[in-house]
Amino acid sequence: MAAYQLPQFLIEELIRQGLLSPEVVNEVKQEAVASEKDFGEVVVKRGLISDVDLLKIKSQIYQLPIAELSGMEIDRELTKETPENIIGFYKILPFAKDQSALKVGIINPENIDALEAIKFIASDRGLNLEKYLISYKDFDNISRGLKTLTTEVGKALESLSEEASQKELKITEKIGGLEEITAEAPVTRIVAVIVKHAVETRSSDIHIEPFEDRIRLRFRIDGSLQTVLSLPTTLLSAIVTRIKILSDLKIDEVRLAQDGRFSTKINDRRVDFRVSTFPTRNGEKVVLRILDPLVGDIKLTELGLEGRSLDLVRGSIVKPYGQILITGPTGSGKSTTLAAILREINADDINIVTLEDPIEYYINGVNQSQTHEEIGYTFASGLRHILRQDPDVIMVGEVRDGETASLAVQASLTGHVVLSTLHTNDTIGVIPRLINMGVEKYLLAPTLNLALAQRLARKLCQTCKVKAKANTGEEFTIKKAIDRMPASAKESLPKSNFEIYKPGEGCKECGGKAYKGRIGVFETLAMTDELERIVLTNISEEELRKEAQRQGMITMFQDGIIKVLKGLTSLEELLTVAQEAEEE
């Protein structure tokens, strides 16, 4: 292949605008040639100009539109049809086509060889060429981050087309034949590759969604759904049937939703998958919840609990009796927190019994039971049986109704520690919620040890995050939250001129996403004599909140602000998950 071509017009413009000095340009040139990297890539890597700003300058120079591929569904077939060495060397990326034109993203429009390459690709398909400028972040994310998944699934698809005919992929009425078809290596391999890559990318869910012209495969990574692959619709029946067989579901039932579960070994560890099928007009949609033991095997300190909140949780779990209730919306990490608490108190001299729907994390040494409402084994009925099992600690998956709430209160009154979850917006809401369920006021205060509310915020990538001085609006928001914190919490925090961290351009460590992992923001409410007095007299959520804050409670939003100042998450991310928590 031809030698790398420096973007002379771009270099001249950067010097003209005073963004780069001739001396720096020479240094960047030498590094670009020596490392065989794009000139602009080195500029961005050194932090001289941001990826976004450089893209805008390129658009002005070359008079080309910008394509933001991160929010776009990429035609993976185009990428697959283009040799990987061509994509990598010329920094080009075919991403879409219509009846007349092939749309190609390009990094360096001054690279004549690259232009010739994409012209050939377009003409080979009998299409006109539409050129777009793309960012380094998008290029890296698409060409490298998902390359392995695309390649491996592609190989499985090639094998499938060679070994299986169209007729073999159709669902027949012969149930025995279905197992034989779906047990063939290619389909098995496709499913295995999908679940393996989902686990390796720290996904929490896999979505297999049928449409008229394709099957869309999406992973939920750090709370956000991301399209990773498109598959031909002819594969839907075989893939769904394979998953159904693994999950012990009825393979001939396509009209009703079904739930199941299976386990497999990935990277020398056992990973559980909770499966849900759902009928749609284009076929069955499948969602797999990934229950990775590495995710569930987490300590209290790793959740984001710290300071007073951590002390209150640890103080509550060692008490001989009483309730600990964790509250928050679906997907806020309640099950993970419960699992962390159970692991911390798990010991040979303690009998821990759980009642879950479903069992999400298996914990060695804990007696775990799953409810089955279809046969009458509910949280309420199961709780009655648990009390005959001589438990020390009881964990009930969720307090859903008045009967379960009443039984949980009775269990805590008779000398048991009871852990459970509840759906409320914050800790203060736990008290009126339980009363509305029928729990008597005089029983609530003596039995409720702790209420813990939580949300999950994406963690900034610690490799590429960028330090910045807070602007006027950010300064106001942060200062307002700090001013309303208890004195003990804000002693170590700055009073003004706040330095915070913001998402970077993305890197290999985070797969170009600028975030990696999630962290909890918490709010804890411990029952005290003064709070009990308010509960027993005239309950007012406002009065409860004021008293709790007087006693040192930090709201979820305030806890998030502390984590923003520590560089763990961004203010933008916090405002999306805990804005309502600021209740003053």
C-alpha positions as CSV (number, residue, x, y, z in Angstrom):
1,M,0.0,0.0,0.0
2,A,1.1,3.6,-0.6
3,A,2.7,5.6,2.1
4,Y,0.6,7.7,4.5
5,Q,-0.3,11.1,3.1
6,L,-0.2,14.1,5.4
7,P,-3.3,16.5,5.2
8,Q,-1.4,19.6,4.0
9,F,-4.5,21.9,3.7
10,L,-5.6,21.0,7.2
11,I,-2.1,21.6,8.6
12,E,-1.9,25.0,6.9
13,E,-5.3,26.0,8.3
14,L,-4.4,24.9,11.8
15,I,-1.3,27.1,11.7
16,R,-3.2,30.0,10.2
17,Q,-5.8,29.9,12.9
18,G,-3.0,29.9,15.5
19,L,-4.2,26.5,16.9
20,L,-0.8,24.8,16.3
21,S,2.6,26.3,16.0
22,P,5.0,25.2,13.2
23,E,7.2,23.6,15.8
24,V,4.4,21.6,17.2
25,V,3.3,20.6,13.7
26,N,6.7,19.2,13.0
27,E,6.6,17.1,16.2
28,V,3.1,15.8,15.3
29,K,4.2,15.0,11.7
30,Q,7.2,13.0,12.9
31,E,5.0,11.1,15.4
32,A,2.3,10.5,12.8
33,V,4.8,9.1,10.2
34,A,6.7,7.0,12.8
35,S,3.6,5.5,14.3
36,E,1.7,5.3,11.0
37,K,-1.2,7.2,12.6
38,D,-3.3,9.9,11.1
39,F,-2.0,13.4,11.7
40,G,-5.3,14.5,13.3
41,E,-5.4,11.4,15.4
42,V,-2.0,12.4,17.0
43,V,-3.3,16.0,17.5
44,V,-6.4,14.7,19.3
45,K,-4.4,12.2,21.3
46,R,-2.0,14.9,22.6
47,G,-5.0,17.0,23.7
48,L,-4.0,19.9,21.3
49,I,-7.5,20.0,19.7
50,S,-10.6,18.1,20.6
51,D,-12.0,15.5,18.2
52,V,-15.2,17.5,17.8
53,D,-13.5,20.8,17.1
54,L,-11.1,19.3,14.6
55,L,-14.1,17.7,12.8
56,K,-15.7,21.1,12.4
57,I,-12.6,22.6,11.0
58,K,-12.3,19.8,8.5
59,S,-15.9,20.3,7.4
60,Q,-15.1,24.0,6.7
61,I,-11.9,23.2,4.7
62,Y,-13.1,20.3,2.7
63,Q,-16.8,21.4,2.4
64,L,-18.0,17.9,3.4
65,P,-20.9,17.1,5.8
66,I,-20.4,15.4,9.1
67,A,-21.9,12.0,10.0
68,E,-22.4,11.3,13.7
69,L,-22.2,7.6,13.6
70,S,-22.6,7.1,17.4
71,G,-26.3,7.8,17.2
72,M,-26.9,5.9,13.9
73,E,-27.6,2.3,13.1
74,I,-24.8,1.1,11.0
75,D,-25.2,-1.3,8.1
76,R,-22.9,-4.0,9.3
77,E,-23.2,-5.9,6.0
78,L,-21.3,-3.1,4.3
79,T,-18.6,-3.1,6.9
80,K,-18.3,-6.9,6.7
81,E,-18.0,-6.8,2.9
82,T,-15.1,-4.3,3.0
83,P,-11.8,-5.9,3.9
84,E,-10.6,-5.0,7.4
85,N,-7.1,-4.0,6.2
86,I,-8.7,-1.5,3.8
87,I,-10.8,0.0,6.6
88,G,-7.9,0.2,8.9
89,F,-5.3,1.5,6.5
90,Y,-7.3,4.1,4.7
91,K,-9.5,5.1,7.7
92,I,-12.7,4.7,5.7
93,L,-16.0,3.3,6.8
94,P,-19.0,2.4,4.6
95,F,-22.0,2.9,6.9
96,A,-25.2,3.1,4.8
97,K,-26.6,2.9,1.3
98,D,-29.8,3.6,-0.5
99,Q,-30.9,2.8,-4.0
100,S,-28.5,5.1,-5.7
101,A,-25.7,6.0,-3.3
102,L,-23.1,4.5,-1.0
103,K,-22.4,6.6,2.1
104,V,-18.8,6.4,3.3
105,G,-17.2,8.0,6.3
106,I,-13.6,9.3,5.8
107,I,-11.0,10.6,8.2
108,N,-8.5,12.3,5.7
109,P,-10.1,13.6,2.5
110,E,-6.6,14.6,1.2
111,N,-5.6,10.9,1.0
112,I,-5.9,10.3,-2.7
113,D,-5.4,6.6,-2.3
114,A,-8.3,6.5,0.2
115,L,-10.5,8.4,-2.2
116,E,-9.7,6.0,-5.0
117,A,-10.4,3.0,-2.7
118,I,-13.9,4.2,-1.8
119,K,-14.7,5.2,-5.4
120,F,-13.9,1.6,-6.4
121,I,-16.0,0.2,-3.5
122,A,-19.0,2.4,-4.7
123,S,-18.6,1.6,-8.4
124,D,-18.2,-2.1,-7.7
125,R,-21.7,-1.9,-6.3
126,G,-23.0,0.2,-9.1
127,L,-23.7,3.1,-6.7
128,N,-22.7,6.8,-6.6
129,L,-20.4,7.9,-3.8
130,E,-21.4,10.2,-0.9
131,K,-18.5,11.2,1.3
132,Y,-18.9,12.2,5.0
133,L,-16.4,13.3,7.6
134,I,-16.4,11.1,10.7
135,S,-14.7,11.5,14.1
136,Y,-11.9,9.4,15.4
137,K,-14.0,8.3,18.3
138,D,-16.8,7.0,16.0
139,F,-14.3,5.3,13.7
140,D,-12.5,3.5,16.5
141,N,-15.7,2.5,18.3
142,I,-17.3,1.0,15.2
143,S,-14.3,-0.5,13.4
144,R,-12.5,-1.9,16.4
145,G,-14.9,-2.1,19.4
146,L,-17.4,-4.3,17.6
147,K,-15.2,-5.9,15.0
148,T,-14.7,-9.1,16.9
149,L,-18.4,-9.7,17.4
150,T,-19.2,-8.9,13.7
151,T,-16.3,-11.2,12.5
152,E,-17.2,-14.1,14.7
153,V,-20.9,-14.0,13.9
154,G,-20.1,-13.5,10.3
155,K,-18.0,-16.7,10.3
156,A,-20.9,-18.5,11.9
157,L,-23.3,-17.2,9.3
158,E,-21.0,-18.3,6.5
159,S,-20.9,-21.8,8.1
160,L,-24.6,-21.8,8.4
161,S,-25.2,-20.9,4.8
162,E,-22.9,-23.8,3.8
163,E,-24.3,-26.4,6.1
164,A,-28.0,-25.6,6.4
165,S,-30.5,-24.9,3.7
166,Q,-33.4,-22.4,3.9
167,K,-35.8,-25.3,4.5
168,E,-33.9,-26.5,7.5
169,L,-34.3,-23.1,9.3
170,K,-38.1,-23.1,9.1
171,I,-40.0,-24.1,12.2
172,T,-41.9,-27.3,11.5
173,E,-44.5,-29.2,13.6
174,K,-42.0,-31.9,14.3
175,I,-40.7,-30.9,17.7
176,G,-37.9,-33.5,17.7
177,G,-36.7,-32.1,14.4
178,L,-36.4,-28.6,15.9
179,E,-33.9,-29.7,18.5
180,E,-31.9,-31.4,15.8
181,I,-31.9,-28.3,13.6
182,T,-31.0,-25.8,16.3
183,A,-28.4,-28.0,17.8
184,E,-26.4,-27.8,14.6
185,A,-23.0,-26.1,15.1
186,P,-23.6,-22.8,13.2
187,V,-26.8,-21.7,15.1
188,T,-25.3,-22.9,18.4
189,R,-22.2,-20.9,17.6
190,I,-24.1,-17.7,16.7
191,V,-25.9,-17.8,20.1
192,A,-22.7,-18.6,21.9
193,V,-20.8,-15.7,20.3
194,I,-23.6,-13.3,21.2
195,V,-23.8,-14.2,24.9
196,K,-20.0,-14.4,25.2
197,H,-19.5,-10.9,23.8
198,A,-22.3,-9.5,25.8
199,V,-20.6,-10.7,29.0
200,E,-17.2,-9.5,27.9
201,T,-18.6,-6.0,27.2
202,R,-20.1,-5.8,30.7
203,S,-23.7,-5.8,29.3
204,S,-26.6,-6.3,31.6
205,D,-29.1,-7.3,28.9
206,I,-29.2,-8.7,25.4
207,H,-32.2,-7.7,23.1
208,I,-32.9,-9.8,20.1
209,E,-35.6,-7.8,18.2
210,P,-37.3,-8.9,15.0
211,F,-38.3,-6.4,12.3
212,E,-39.5,-6.9,8.7
213,D,-36.1,-6.6,7.1
214,R,-33.7,-7.6,9.8
215,I,-33.1,-8.8,13.3
216,R,-31.6,-6.1,15.5
217,L,-29.2,-7.1,18.2
218,R,-28.7,-4.6,21.1
219,F,-26.7,-4.7,24.3
220,R,-27.5,-2.6,27.4
221,I,-24.1,-1.4,28.5
222,D,-23.8,0.8,31.6
223,G,-27.6,1.4,31.5
224,S,-27.7,2.5,27.8
225,L,-29.0,0.3,24.9
226,Q,-26.5,0.1,21.9
227,T,-27.1,-1.5,18.6
228,V,-24.2,-3.9,17.9
229,L,-25.4,-6.1,15.0
230,S,-28.0,-6.7,12.3
231,L,-28.8,-10.3,11.3
232,P,-31.0,-11.7,8.5
233,T,-34.6,-12.4,9.4
234,T,-34.3,-16.0,8.2
235,L,-32.3,-16.8,11.4
236,L,-34.9,-15.7,13.9
237,S,-36.7,-19.0,14.3
238,A,-33.5,-21.0,14.7
239,I,-31.9,-18.5,17.2
240,V,-35.1,-18.2,19.3
241,T,-35.6,-21.9,19.3
242,R,-32.0,-22.5,20.4
243,I,-32.5,-20.1,23.3
244,K,-35.8,-21.7,24.2
245,I,-34.2,-25.2,24.4
246,L,-31.5,-23.9,26.6
247,S,-34.1,-22.2,28.9
248,D,-36.5,-25.2,29.0
249,L,-39.3,-23.2,27.4
250,K,-42.0,-24.5,25.1
251,I,-40.5,-24.3,21.6
252,D,-43.9,-24.7,19.8
253,E,-45.5,-21.9,21.8
254,V,-45.1,-18.6,19.9
255,R,-48.3,-16.8,20.8
256,L,-47.6,-16.3,24.6
257,A,-44.8,-14.7,26.5
258,Q,-42.6,-17.1,28.4
259,D,-39.9,-16.8,31.1
260,G,-37.0,-19.1,31.6
261,R,-33.4,-19.4,32.7
262,F,-30.1,-21.1,31.7
263,S,-26.5,-21.2,32.7
264,T,-23.3,-21.5,30.7
265,K,-19.6,-21.3,31.3
266,I,-17.8,-18.2,29.9
267,N,-14.1,-17.5,30.6
268,D,-13.9,-20.2,33.3
269,R,-16.9,-18.9,35.3
270,R,-20.6,-19.9,35.4
271,V,-22.9,-17.1,34.1
272,D,-26.7,-17.2,34.5
273,F,-29.1,-15.8,31.9
274,R,-32.7,-14.9,32.7
275,V,-34.7,-15.2,29.5
276,S,-38.0,-13.5,28.5
277,T,-39.7,-14.1,25.2
278,F,-42.4,-11.8,23.9
279,P,-44.6,-12.2,20.8
280,T,-44.6,-9.3,18.3
281,R,-46.0,-8.9,14.8
282,N,-42.7,-9.8,13.2
283,G,-42.0,-12.8,15.5
284,E,-40.8,-13.4,19.0
285,K,-38.6,-10.8,20.7
286,V,-36.1,-12.2,23.2
287,V,-34.5,-10.4,26.1
288,L,-31.7,-12.0,28.2
289,R,-30.8,-10.6,31.5
290,I,-27.1,-11.4,32.3
291,L,-26.5,-12.4,35.9
292,D,-22.7,-12.4,36.0
293,P,-21.2,-13.6,39.3
294,L,-18.4,-11.1,38.9
295,V,-21.0,-8.3,38.8
296,G,-23.0,-9.7,41.7
297,D,-19.9,-10.5,43.8
298,I,-19.3,-7.0,44.9
299,K,-18.6,-5.5,48.3
300,L,-20.5,-2.7,50.1
301,T,-17.6,-0.4,49.7
302,E,-17.5,-1.0,45.9
303,L,-21.1,0.1,45.5
304,G,-20.4,3.7,46.2
305,L,-21.5,3.6,49.8
306,E,-19.2,5.7,52.0
307,G,-19.1,7.8,55.1
308,R,-22.2,8.1,57.2
309,S,-24.3,6.1,54.8
310,L,-21.9,3.1,55.0
311,D,-21.7,3.3,58.8
312,L,-25.5,3.3,59.0
313,V,-25.9,0.3,56.8
314,R,-23.3,-1.7,58.7
315,G,-24.7,-0.6,62.0
316,S,-28.2,-1.8,60.9
317,I,-27.2,-5.2,59.6
318,V,-25.6,-6.3,62.9
319,K,-28.7,-5.5,65.0
320,P,-30.6,-8.6,66.3
321,Y,-33.9,-7.7,64.6
322,G,-35.6,-5.1,62.4
323,Q,-36.2,-4.2,58.8
324,I,-33.8,-2.8,56.2
325,L,-35.6,-1.6,53.1
326,I,-33.9,-0.7,49.9
327,T,-35.9,1.5,47.5
328,G,-35.6,2.8,44.0
329,P,-37.0,2.2,40.5
330,T,-36.4,-0.9,38.4
331,G,-32.7,-1.1,37.3
332,S,-31.4,1.0,40.1
333,G,-29.2,-1.8,41.6
334,K,-31.3,-2.8,44.5
335,S,-30.7,-6.6,44.0
336,T,-26.9,-6.0,43.8
337,T,-27.0,-4.0,47.1
338,L,-29.0,-6.8,48.8
339,A,-26.5,-9.4,47.5
340,A,-23.6,-7.3,48.9
341,I,-25.3,-7.0,52.3
342,L,-26.0,-10.8,52.4
343,R,-22.3,-11.5,51.5
344,E,-21.1,-9.2,54.3
345,I,-23.2,-10.9,57.0
346,N,-23.0,-14.5,55.6
347,A,-21.4,-16.8,58.2
348,D,-21.6,-20.4,59.5
349,D,-23.4,-19.3,62.6
350,I,-26.2,-17.4,60.8
351,N,-29.1,-19.0,59.0
352,I,-30.0,-16.8,56.0
353,V,-33.1,-17.7,54.0
354,T,-34.3,-15.7,51.0
355,L,-37.4,-15.6,48.9
356,E,-36.8,-14.2,45.4
357,D,-38.6,-13.7,42.1
358,P,-36.3,-14.7,40.4
359,I,-33.1,-15.6,42.1
360,E,-30.6,-13.2,40.5
361,Y,-27.3,-13.9,42.3
362,Y,-26.5,-17.3,43.8
363,I,-24.7,-16.9,47.1
364,N,-22.8,-19.9,48.6
365,G,-24.0,-20.7,52.1
366,V,-27.4,-18.9,51.7
367,N,-30.7,-20.8,51.4
368,Q,-32.4,-19.2,48.4
369,S,-35.9,-20.0,47.2
370,Q,-37.8,-18.8,44.2
371,T,-41.5,-18.0,44.3
372,H,-44.0,-19.5,41.8
373,E,-47.2,-17.5,41.9
374,E,-48.9,-19.9,39.4
375,I,-49.0,-22.5,42.1
376,G,-49.7,-20.2,45.0
377,Y,-46.1,-19.9,46.3
378,T,-46.1,-16.1,46.7
379,F,-43.9,-13.8,48.8
380,A,-46.6,-13.9,51.5
381,S,-47.1,-17.7,51.6
382,G,-43.4,-18.2,51.3
383,L,-42.7,-15.9,54.2
384,R,-44.9,-17.9,56.5
385,H,-42.9,-21.1,55.6
386,I,-39.6,-19.3,56.1
387,L,-40.5,-18.5,59.7
388,R,-40.6,-22.2,60.4
389,Q,-37.1,-22.6,59.1
390,D,-35.4,-21.1,62.2
391,P,-34.0,-18.1,60.3
392,D,-31.8,-15.4,61.7
393,V,-31.9,-13.2,58.6
394,I,-34.8,-13.2,56.0
395,M,-34.5,-11.6,52.6
396,V,-37.8,-11.0,50.7
397,G,-37.3,-9.9,47.1
398,E,-40.0,-7.2,47.2
399,V,-42.7,-5.9,49.5
400,R,-45.6,-5.8,47.0
401,D,-48.7,-5.9,49.1
402,G,-50.2,-5.3,52.5
403,E,-50.0,-9.0,53.5
404,T,-46.3,-9.2,52.8
405,A,-45.6,-5.9,54.5
406,S,-47.5,-7.1,57.6
407,L,-45.7,-10.5,57.7
408,A,-42.3,-8.7,57.4
409,V,-43.2,-6.5,60.3
410,Q,-44.2,-9.5,62.4
411,A,-41.0,-11.3,61.5
412,S,-38.9,-8.4,62.6
413,L,-40.9,-8.1,65.9
414,T,-40.1,-11.8,66.7
415,G,-36.4,-11.4,66.5
416,H,-35.4,-11.5,62.8
417,V,-33.5,-9.2,60.6
418,V,-35.6,-8.7,57.5
419,L,-34.2,-7.3,54.2
420,S,-36.4,-6.3,51.3
421,T,-37.1,-3.8,48.5
422,L,-39.8,-1.3,48.0
423,H,-40.7,1.1,45.1
424,T,-40.6,4.7,46.3
425,N,-38.8,7.8,45.1
426,D,-36.7,8.4,48.2
427,T,-36.2,7.2,51.8
428,I,-38.9,9.5,53.3
429,G,-41.5,7.9,51.0
430,V,-40.9,4.5,52.6
431,I,-42.9,5.5,55.8
432,P,-46.1,6.7,54.2
433,R,-45.9,3.8,51.7
434,L,-45.9,1.2,54.4
435,I,-48.7,2.9,56.3
436,N,-50.8,2.9,53.1
437,M,-50.1,-0.8,52.9
438,G,-51.8,-1.2,56.3
439,V,-48.8,-1.3,58.6
440,E,-49.8,0.3,62.0
441,K,-47.9,3.4,62.9
442,Y,-47.0,2.1,66.4
443,L,-45.4,-1.0,64.8
444,L,-43.5,0.8,62.0
445,A,-41.1,2.9,64.1
446,P,-39.9,0.0,66.3
447,T,-39.3,-2.3,63.4
448,L,-37.8,-0.1,60.7
449,N,-34.1,0.1,61.2
450,L,-33.0,1.7,58.0
451,A,-34.4,2.8,54.6
452,L,-31.9,3.1,51.8
453,A,-32.7,4.8,48.5
454,Q,-30.4,4.6,45.5
455,R,-29.9,5.3,41.8
456,L,-27.1,4.3,39.4
457,A,-24.9,6.8,37.5
458,R,-22.4,6.0,34.8
459,K,-18.8,6.3,35.9
460,L,-16.5,8.5,34.0
461,C,-13.7,6.6,32.2
462,Q,-10.8,7.2,34.5
463,T,-8.4,7.1,31.6
464,C,-9.8,9.8,29.2
465,K,-11.9,12.0,31.6
466,V,-11.1,15.7,31.3
467,K,-10.7,18.2,34.2
468,A,-12.5,21.5,33.7
469,K,-13.5,24.5,35.8
470,A,-17.2,24.6,36.5
471,N,-19.1,27.2,34.5
472,T,-21.6,29.7,36.1
473,G,-24.6,27.3,36.0
474,E,-22.6,24.3,37.2
475,E,-21.1,26.4,40.0
476,F,-24.5,27.5,41.2
477,T,-25.9,23.9,41.2
478,I,-22.9,22.5,43.1
479,K,-22.8,25.4,45.7
480,K,-26.5,25.1,46.3
481,A,-26.2,21.4,47.1
482,I,-23.1,21.9,49.3
483,D,-24.7,24.7,51.3
484,R,-27.6,22.5,52.2
485,M,-25.4,19.6,53.3
486,P,-24.9,18.9,57.0
487,A,-21.7,20.5,58.4
488,S,-19.9,17.2,58.8
489,A,-20.3,16.3,55.1
490,K,-19.2,19.6,53.7
491,E,-16.1,20.2,55.8
492,S,-13.7,18.7,53.4
493,L,-15.4,20.1,50.2
494,P,-14.4,23.3,48.4
495,K,-16.5,26.4,48.9
496,S,-16.2,27.8,45.4
497,N,-14.1,27.7,42.2
498,F,-15.1,24.1,41.7
499,E,-13.0,21.8,39.5
500,I,-15.0,18.9,38.0
501,Y,-14.4,16.2,35.4
502,K,-16.3,15.8,32.2
503,P,-16.5,13.0,29.6
504,G,-13.5,12.8,27.3
505,E,-13.3,11.9,23.7
506,G,-13.3,8.2,24.5
507,C,-10.4,5.7,24.4
508,K,-9.6,2.0,24.1
509,E,-10.2,1.5,27.8
510,C,-13.9,2.6,27.6
511,G,-14.5,1.5,24.0
512,G,-14.9,5.1,22.9
513,K,-17.9,5.7,25.2
514,A,-16.2,8.1,27.7
515,Y,-17.9,6.1,30.5
516,K,-17.1,2.8,32.0
517,G,-19.1,1.0,34.7
518,R,-21.7,2.5,37.1
519,I,-21.7,3.7,40.6
520,G,-24.5,4.2,43.1
521,V,-25.7,7.4,44.6
522,F,-27.4,6.9,48.0
523,E,-29.7,8.3,50.6
524,T,-30.0,6.7,54.0
525,L,-32.7,7.2,56.7
526,A,-32.1,5.6,60.1
527,M,-35.1,5.5,62.6
528,T,-34.5,7.7,65.7
529,D,-36.6,8.7,68.7
530,E,-37.4,12.1,67.1
531,L,-38.5,10.5,63.8
532,E,-40.6,8.0,65.7
533,R,-42.4,10.9,67.4
534,I,-43.2,12.4,64.1
535,V,-44.5,9.1,62.8
536,L,-46.7,8.5,65.8
537,T,-48.3,12.0,65.8
538,N,-49.1,13.7,62.5
539,I,-47.1,12.3,59.7
540,S,-45.7,15.0,57.4
541,E,-43.1,14.1,54.7
542,E,-41.8,17.6,54.8
543,E,-41.3,17.5,58.6
544,L,-39.7,14.0,58.3
545,R,-37.3,15.3,55.7
546,K,-36.3,18.4,57.7
547,E,-35.7,16.3,60.8
548,A,-33.7,13.7,58.9
549,Q,-31.5,16.4,57.3
550,R,-31.1,18.0,60.7
551,Q,-29.7,14.7,61.9
552,G,-27.2,14.5,59.1
553,M,-28.9,12.8,56.2
554,I,-27.4,13.4,52.8
555,T,-29.8,13.3,49.9
556,M,-29.1,11.3,46.8
557,F,-28.4,14.4,44.8
558,Q,-25.9,15.7,47.4
559,D,-24.2,12.3,47.5
560,G,-23.9,12.5,43.7
561,I,-22.4,16.0,44.0
562,I,-19.7,14.6,46.3
563,K,-19.0,11.9,43.6
564,V,-18.9,14.6,40.9
565,L,-16.3,16.6,42.8
566,K,-14.3,13.3,43.2
567,G,-14.3,12.8,39.5
568,L,-16.3,9.6,39.6
569,T,-19.2,10.8,37.5
570,S,-20.2,13.9,35.6
571,L,-22.7,16.6,36.6
572,E,-24.6,15.9,33.4
573,E,-25.0,12.2,34.3
574,L,-26.0,13.0,37.8
575,L,-28.8,15.4,36.7
576,T,-30.3,12.6,34.6
577,V,-30.6,10.1,37.4
578,A,-31.0,12.1,40.7
579,Q,-32.3,15.5,39.8
580,E,-35.6,15.0,41.7
581,A,-33.7,13.9,44.8
582,E,-33.0,17.6,45.6
583,E,-36.2,18.3,47.5
584,E,-35.6,21.4,49.5
